[in-house]
Amino acid sequence: MPDSIAMAEAATPAPPLLGRSPGRALPAVAFHDAMALLSEAALLGLYRLRAFGIAHVPRSGPLLIVANHQSFLDPPILGAPLLARRHLDYIARIGLFANPLMGRFLKGLNAIPIRQDEPDAGAIREALRRLGQGRAVVVFAEGSRSDDGRMRPFKRGAALLVRRARCPVLCAAIEGAYDAWPRHRTTPSLLGARIMVRYDTPIGAEQITAMDADASLRMLERRIDTMRLDLRARLRAQTRGRFPPTGPADRPSF
């Protein structure tokens, strides 16, 4: 049975406070918790966020989460439902850190800056270091937000991280966020939108490394897009066809 964001956690005990973000000091963990709680309240109130598959997310140990990228709302959509379970570290384009205040804020939320237009070995090393600490790292493998709600082909740099991580890989799909805040708008819609997220069962590292880089990326793309389309159908059923509006995102991405 799918979980909703408001449902009780699974019976397994929650990790201790600092265990949700290994290697981070208490003030940093507390700041992250406060921001996640505010995000959760906003997403529930404005978009009736529903999350499925929360129990699939391991409470501890290294985990690489690969997700589609629909809007600026995606990081809190992924992280807020998991607050009681574990914190997430996000790989984000370096341009978002240009403003010093915003940069400090993003780093306070565990973000890892990465250069998009060239290989960034430093960002990969930092992601691997955090995975080595037992943390959960998120990569939006398309590299940038969707133009129309559908997924773009995953970047080859994502394949490098997936293969070098040598840890479980979990696919996550977000739907509704593009329609709530498309990339061509400077502000999000605050009325009528609905958002869902689904976490899949983790894929073992041995299954990933047994495939070549292109095959592993195509497999992850298909899994995430299948979940995305399922969530889109759920949103339509939930709103009796009112949301999301029909458009290119109704079609499979690949």
N, C-alpha and C positions, 0 to 999 in steps of 0.2 A: 504494500500500500504506500503511495507517495506521501512524503512528509510535506507539511506546510511550514512556513517560517515560524509560525506561532506554536507548532506542536512541540511536545516534550522531547527532550533528547533521548537517544537510545540508552539502554540500561547500563552500558559500560561506563565506568567512572570517568568524570572529566579530568583532564590534566590539571596540575596545580597552576596558579596564576601565571608564573613565569614559564611554565612548561608549554604554554600555547605559543610562545615566541622565544625559542632557545637563544641564549646569547645576548638578550636585550635586558637593560636595566629596568627596574620597577617603574620609574617615572615615564619611560618610553612606552612601556606596556600600558600604563594607566591612560596616557594620552591617546594611544591607539584605541583603547576601549571606549573612551569618551566620544571620539569621532565616529566610531562604528555605531554606537548607540544612537547618536544624532542622525546618522545616515539611515539606520534601520527605521527610526520613527518617521522620517521624511518619505522614504520609499514605500512604507506601508500606508501612510496617510494619503500620499499623492497618487501612487500607482498600484496600490493593493498588491505589492510584490508577493509572489508565491515561489517557494523553492521546493524542488523535488530531488530526492536522492541524497539528502544530507548525510544519512547513515553510511553512504559509500565512501565518505571522506575520512581517511584514517586520522585518529586523534594525535598521532605522533609519528616521528620518522620522516626522512626526506620524501618530498612529494613534488612533482612538477605538474602543474595544472595548465593545460592548453585550452584556450577559449577563443571564440569569435569576438569581433570587436565592432559594436554598433554605435556607441556613443561615449561621451565623457562620463556617463553614469555607470559604465561597466565595472570599474573597480569596486565601488560600494555594493553594487548588485551581487557581485561574487562573494565579497567578504562579509557583509552584514549577517547573512544567514548562518555563517560559521563562527560567529564571535565566541560562543560558549565552547566551541570545539578547538579552534586554533586560529592564529593570525596568518595572513597571507602577505607575501612580499611580491611587489609588482615590478616588472620590467617596463619602463616608460621612456618615451623619446626624450632626448636631452633638451630639446627646445622648451619643454614644459618647465625646466629648471632655470631658465634664463633670468627670471625675476628672483632676486635673492630671497625675498619673503616666501614666495611660492615654493622655491627650491627647498627651503628649510621645512616648510609644511609637508611637502611630498616625502622628504627623507624621514620626517617624523612618522610617516605612515608606511615606512619600510620600502619605499620605491627605490629602484635601481636605474639610474640614467643610462641610456644606450644611444649611440650614434646610429642613425638609420641608413645613411647613404654610403657607408663604408663598413668593413669588418671592424668590430669592436671587441677585441680580445679581452680588454679590461672588464667590460660588463659581463662577458661570459664567465671569466674567472670569479667575479664577485658573486654571480648567481650560483656557481658551483660551490663556492666557499659556504654560502648560506645553506645550500642543500646538505653540505657536509656537517653542518651544525644540527641537522634534523629539521630544518624549516621547510615551509611550503612556498614555492616560487611560482608565480603566474606569468605566462608569456601569451600575449595576444599575437598569434603567429601570422596574422595577415599583415602586421606591421603598421597599419593605420586604420582609421575608422572606415566602415563601409560607405559606399556612395549611394546605395539604394536599398540597404537592408540585407542583401545577399552577401555571401562570403566571397572574399577574394582568395586566389590561390595562396597557400602558405609560403612564407619566405624560406629560402634554403638555410638562412642563419638559424631558424628555429629547429631545423633538422640536426644541426650541429649540437645545439644545446640538448635536445632530446636524446641524442645518442651518447653524448659525453656524460650526461647526468647519471646514467646507470642506476636509476631508482624508479619506482612506480610512476607511471604517467596517467593522469586522470583528465578525461575530456569534460569540458563544461560548455553548455550552450545557453546563450542569452537571447531572448526574443521580446519584442515590444519596445526595446530601448531606442532603436533607430526611429520609430514612429513618434516616440516621446521627445527625442532630441536629435534630429538629423544633423549631419555635419554642416549643412548649408545654413543652419539657423544659429544665431548667437546665444539664444536663451532657450530653455526647454519649455515644452507645453506643460501646463499645470492642471489641465482639465481633460478628462476623458480617456487618457492613456492607461494602459495596463502593462505590467512587466512580469515575466516569468524567467526562472533559471533552473537548469537541471544539471546535476553532477552525475557522471557515469561511473561505472565500476572501474577501478584502476587497472591499467594494463601493466603486466610485469616487464621489468627491464629486459629480460631475456627474449621476450617476444619482439620488442622493438629492435634490439641489436641483431636479431636473426634476419632482419629485412634490410634492404639497401635504403639509402636516405630518401630517394624519391618515393619508394613504395610505402615507407613509414609515414611520410607526409600525406600521401593520398589516402591512406587508411584513416588517419586522424581527421582529415577534412570530411570524409564521408560520414564518419561517426558523429561529428559535431553538427553537420548540416542536417542529418536525419533527425537528430534531437531538436534542432532549431525548428524544422518544419512541423514536428509533432507539437511543440509548444505553441506555434502559431495557430494550429488547428484548435488547441485547447483554449487559447484566448478568444477565438471566434465563437466557440461554443459557450464560453463563460459570458460573453457580452451579447449573445444572440445575434452575431454577425455585425455588430456595430464597430468593433475594433479587433484587429488593426484594419485600416482601409486596404482595399485590394491594390496590388501593385507588383512590381518586379520580385519582391521578396516572397511572393507566393510560389515562385518556381524554384526547383532545386538549383543550387549554385553550381553544380558540376555535372 
